Amino acid sequence: MHEMFELGMEWWEFVVRAVAVYVVVLLLTRMSGKRSMGQSTPFDILVIVLLGTAVQNSLIGEDTSLPGGLILAATLIGLNWFVGFLGARSKRLNEIVEGVPVVLARHGTIYWEQVKRCNVSPADLEVAMRANGCEGFGQVELAVLETSGEITVNKRRADGDD
């Protein structure tokens, strides 16, 4: 029972490890693009679970104590809050962390290079179009890949609709 409360390393080492893993995983998820984290498919959930398992040893080292896990959890939650706090006050930092919306289509023209660059499948774009009443690409006024990974589509107004 005593081992459960005895730290395997200094408390500050947990904080340093948590900060390092947080920053690296944040950078990796940003590099992977919006679609990989925006909408959870079974594949995405698998990647998230495996990512957690992959970084586990980087976080805990040889420590399996309860206080060590709580220090890590508090550090990660604190970092997440702090990044959100700074992002709410700095447009540039928010764009770095969250990204910016990307226009995928405008006035019936699909920007296929943007679609590919953002790892959006044509099928995903078509699903978003159908959800917004667009029967074909020509009916799309604007399609945007939001920072959340969601695709929003505005349907073109028919002539005479005011």
Residue, then its C-alpha position, 0 to 999 in steps of 0.5 A: m500500500h505504501e508504494m501506491f503513494e511513493l513517487g518514483m521520481e521528483w514531482w517536478e520531473f512529472v511536470v517537465r515530462a507532461v509539458a514536453v509530451y503535451v507540446v509534441v503531441l499538440l504539434l503532431t496533431r496540428m501537423s496531421g490536419k483538421r480532419s484527423m481530429g475533427q470528426s471521430t471515425p472508428f479509425d480516429i478513435l483507435v489512433i487516439v487510444l494508441l497515441g495515449t498508450a504510446v506516450q504513457n511511458s514518456l509521461i510516467g517513466e518508472d513511476t506507478s504511484l497515485p500522486g504521480g498520476l495526479i500530478l500528470a493529470a493536473t499538469l495536462i489539464g492546467l496546460n490545456w487551460f493555459v493554452g486556451f487562456l492564451g489563445a483567447r487573448s492572442k489571435r496569432l497563438n489561437e491560429i497556430v493552435e486551432g488553425v484557420p478555416v479553409v475554403l474548399a469551394r466557392h460559387g460552384t467551383i471546388y478547389w480540389e487542391q485545397v480539398k486534397r491538402c486538407n485530407v478531405s475525401p470527396a465523399d466527405l464533401e458530398v455528405a456535407m453538401r447533401a446535409n445542406g440540400c446541395e444536389g451537385f457541386g454547382q449548388v455550392e455557394l461556399a464550403v468551408l473546412e472549419t477549425s473543428g474539422e467539420i465541413t460547413v456548406n452554404k447552398r447557392r440561392a436560386d435565381g429569383d429567391d430573395 
